Amino acid sequence: MLSIFIIMLLSGTLLPLVTSLNKNIEKEHNKIKLYQLLYQTIQSPSDDFKYDVNRYKYLNLKNQICLEDEMKNEKVCVKK
């Protein structure tokens, strides 16, 4: 009986923490995927796009190159 109470207590306090950590990890994972797409595009000798042109936007600014995910509204940039 006590173990069930402890499990219920821990699940109530740990669930928001785990949910928050999961969201942060998912956001970082999405940024890593954007960086991978950006570097594949930059390093590619061909002019073929390595990503879905309807979802991602490639920005070649004067001092940095960026890739923007228009669905999730995230953007990563690297300096030239």
Backbone bond lengths (Angstrom), bond angles and torsions (degrees), N, CA, C in turn:
res aa  C-N    CA-C-N  psi(-1)  N-CA   C-N-CA  omega(-1)  CA-C   N-CA-C  phi
1 M - - - 1.448 - - 1.528 110.84 -
2 L 1.328 116.05 -43.67 1.460 120.53 179.65 1.530 110.85 -65.55
3 S 1.336 116.29 -38.92 1.469 119.30 -179.69 1.532 111.15 -65.29
4 I 1.321 117.28 -36.48 1.466 120.53 177.42 1.528 109.33 -65.35
5 F 1.318 117.56 -41.45 1.465 121.46 178.60 1.529 110.53 -63.02
6 I 1.324 117.25 -42.56 1.471 121.43 179.63 1.521 110.27 -65.05
7 I 1.314 117.79 -42.52 1.467 121.29 178.56 1.529 110.48 -62.50
8 M 1.330 117.54 -43.02 1.453 120.78 178.88 1.529 110.85 -65.20
9 L 1.321 117.09 -39.17 1.452 121.24 179.17 1.524 110.84 -65.88
10 L 1.321 117.07 -45.94 1.460 121.06 179.79 1.525 111.89 -65.83
11 S 1.319 117.80 -39.68 1.463 119.59 -179.26 1.522 110.73 -66.14
12 G 1.320 117.58 -33.01 1.457 120.74 177.87 1.508 112.93 -70.77
13 T 1.331 117.62 -31.81 1.463 120.38 -179.33 1.522 112.16 -91.83
14 L 1.304 117.43 -29.31 1.459 120.06 -177.95 1.531 113.20 -85.94
15 L 1.312 118.00 -25.12 1.461 120.55 -176.76 1.527 112.89 -59.54
16 P 1.333 120.54 -46.76 1.471 118.76 177.63 1.523 112.79 -63.46
17 L 1.328 116.61 -35.43 1.458 120.65 178.72 1.528 110.71 -65.91
18 V 1.309 116.80 -46.35 1.461 121.59 179.78 1.527 110.36 -64.58
19 T 1.327 117.37 -40.24 1.456 121.22 178.57 1.521 111.02 -62.68
20 S 1.322 116.46 -43.55 1.463 121.18 178.70 1.528 111.18 -64.16
21 L 1.316 116.98 -44.04 1.465 120.67 177.98 1.524 111.45 -63.08
22 N 1.324 117.11 -39.38 1.454 121.33 179.34 1.531 110.88 -63.35
23 K 1.330 117.54 -41.25 1.466 120.67 178.38 1.516 111.21 -64.43
24 N 1.339 116.76 -42.05 1.466 120.49 178.99 1.518 111.42 -64.87
25 I 1.318 116.81 -42.08 1.466 120.58 179.15 1.522 110.50 -64.88
26 E 1.320 117.01 -41.41 1.464 120.82 179.10 1.532 110.69 -63.82
27 K 1.320 117.26 -40.31 1.468 120.72 179.08 1.532 110.78 -64.58
28 E 1.324 116.54 -44.10 1.466 120.35 178.27 1.524 111.32 -65.29
29 H 1.313 117.00 -37.31 1.465 121.26 178.00 1.530 110.27 -63.10
30 N 1.321 117.10 -41.35 1.459 120.87 177.71 1.526 111.42 -64.11
31 K 1.330 117.24 -38.39 1.462 120.20 177.18 1.527 111.21 -65.68
32 I 1.319 116.73 -39.21 1.461 120.47 178.27 1.527 110.22 -62.86
33 K 1.327 116.36 -41.79 1.466 119.78 177.82 1.524 110.95 -63.08
34 L 1.333 117.17 -38.82 1.465 120.29 177.32 1.532 110.91 -64.25
35 Y 1.328 116.65 -43.66 1.468 119.98 177.34 1.527 111.01 -60.91
36 Q 1.328 117.30 -41.06 1.461 120.18 178.35 1.519 111.26 -61.33
37 L 1.325 116.94 -45.68 1.467 120.39 178.26 1.524 111.18 -62.67
38 L 1.316 116.43 -41.41 1.458 120.19 -179.86 1.523 111.27 -63.37
39 Y 1.330 117.53 -46.74 1.460 120.31 -179.87 1.523 111.98 -67.53
40 Q 1.319 117.92 -36.15 1.470 119.72 175.75 1.514 110.58 -63.36
41 T 1.318 116.73 -39.11 1.462 120.78 179.57 1.524 110.88 -68.49
42 I 1.322 116.81 -42.48 1.466 120.73 -179.17 1.526 110.65 -66.74
43 Q 1.331 117.80 -42.49 1.459 122.25 -174.94 1.521 113.93 -79.15
44 S 1.308 116.88 -14.89 1.461 119.91 -176.06 1.535 110.93 -71.49
45 P 1.331 117.15 130.42 1.469 118.98 178.28 1.537 112.78 -73.60
46 S 1.320 116.35 -22.87 1.464 119.63 -179.64 1.524 110.42 -88.12
47 D 1.306 115.52 167.72 1.458 120.81 178.87 1.522 112.24 -94.88
48 D 1.327 116.24 10.58 1.472 119.48 178.74 1.522 109.63 -72.89
49 F 1.314 114.75 141.00 1.459 119.51 178.32 1.526 109.56 -77.78
50 K 1.321 115.81 138.91 1.466 122.37 -179.86 1.526 111.60 -99.57
51 Y 1.316 116.44 15.72 1.456 120.98 -175.50 1.519 109.41 -148.13
52 D 1.305 115.74 171.16 1.462 122.86 177.88 1.529 107.97 -76.93
53 V 1.334 116.40 111.63 1.468 120.12 -175.44 1.526 112.58 -69.24
54 N 1.322 117.87 -17.42 1.460 120.44 177.48 1.524 111.79 -79.52
55 R 1.316 116.73 -25.50 1.464 120.71 -177.56 1.521 112.54 -98.64
56 Y 1.330 117.32 -38.39 1.456 122.08 -175.29 1.519 110.68 -107.87
57 K 1.320 114.92 147.91 1.460 120.75 179.81 1.523 108.18 -123.63
58 Y 1.322 115.44 125.97 1.461 122.88 -179.46 1.523 108.41 -94.79
59 L 1.325 116.71 124.22 1.459 121.64 -178.90 1.521 109.22 -119.36
60 N 1.323 116.00 120.86 1.463 121.08 178.37 1.527 107.66 -108.64
61 L 1.310 116.26 91.42 1.450 121.90 -179.66 1.526 109.52 -88.33
62 K 1.332 117.41 173.74 1.467 119.00 -173.48 1.525 114.16 -68.81
63 N 1.335 118.19 -29.42 1.466 118.84 -179.23 1.528 113.65 -120.61
64 Q 1.342 117.80 0.11 1.460 120.30 178.13 1.529 110.74 -154.63
65 I 1.314 114.31 159.30 1.462 122.14 176.47 1.515 107.54 -117.09
66 C 1.322 116.19 132.09 1.463 119.98 -174.52 1.528 110.67 -127.77
67 L 1.316 114.47 154.98 1.453 122.59 171.88 1.520 106.82 -130.34
68 E 1.326 115.40 127.17 1.457 120.57 -175.40 1.521 109.90 -118.59
69 D 1.321 115.34 130.58 1.459 122.20 174.33 1.520 106.71 -90.97
70 E 1.338 116.21 108.32 1.457 119.83 -174.57 1.523 112.48 -76.19
71 M 1.334 118.29 -21.81 1.467 120.27 177.65 1.525 111.67 -73.31
72 K 1.334 115.90 -45.06 1.465 120.48 -176.43 1.514 112.08 -97.83
73 N 1.331 116.32 -1.97 1.457 122.48 177.30 1.527 111.68 57.48
74 E 1.338 115.87 47.18 1.468 121.97 177.19 1.501 109.11 -121.39
75 K 1.317 116.16 150.69 1.462 120.72 -177.10 1.520 109.30 -142.49
76 V 1.323 115.62 137.79 1.469 121.42 173.86 1.521 108.22 -125.70
77 C 1.318 115.76 146.91 1.460 121.44 -177.47 1.519 110.26 -136.85
78 V 1.324 116.04 151.69 1.454 122.38 171.17 1.518 107.64 -130.58
79 K 1.322 115.64 146.95 1.455 120.13 179.23 1.518 109.61 -78.33
80 K 1.322 115.57 148.83 1.469 120.56 178.01 1.503 110.38 -76.29
